[in-house]
Each structure stands twice: as structure tokens, then as C-alpha cells.
Amino acid sequence: MRSCVLVSYLAIFHAARAILFADGFREKSHFAVARYLENRYVDKGLLEEKWVKLLDHYREMRHQDRYSTSFFTTEEEVGNALDSAREFVERMSKLLE
């Protein structure tokens, strides 16, 4: 189950990175991707803030998954992560249009 959360985050992260790449930028950290979307798209009203919050949420979960020995996830969280990843990728695709 933990791998589902990680893979969901990676789908979210790479969809967000696609926006940076389309704009001619490369990220320097996972944190920087969210800040770029926030500054370039949310602040200008081109993207809803909830997507950056979602990216930050799963980035933090990924950090816990990778670096904490006590990280635990439920089936519900796994389902939410998969749904969130699908929705995030769809939204970033629309942003790229």
C-alpha cells in the first residue's frame, strides 16, 4: 500500500514538472515545483490553490514514507492518493492546453 502513495505522488510531481518544462524551467527541488506553480499560476488566477496544496500534501507524505520508520497508510488513504493523482494529472493537462 505504501508504494501506491509513492507512485501517486510521483504522478503528481511529474505532471507538475511538465508545467515547468513547458515554461522552459527545471526544478531544483520537490518543494520548488509547488512554489513555482503557486507564484506563476495561482497568484495570477490561472490555477486553483487546492492543486498546490495537494502537491504539498503528497510531497510531505512521500517524505514520511521514505524517511520515517513509523509511516503507516490506510486503504482509504491509498484510494484517495490514486484519485488525487488522476485528478491532478488531468488538471495539469488542461493547464498545458
Beta strands, then each sheet from edge to edge (+ up, - down):
end
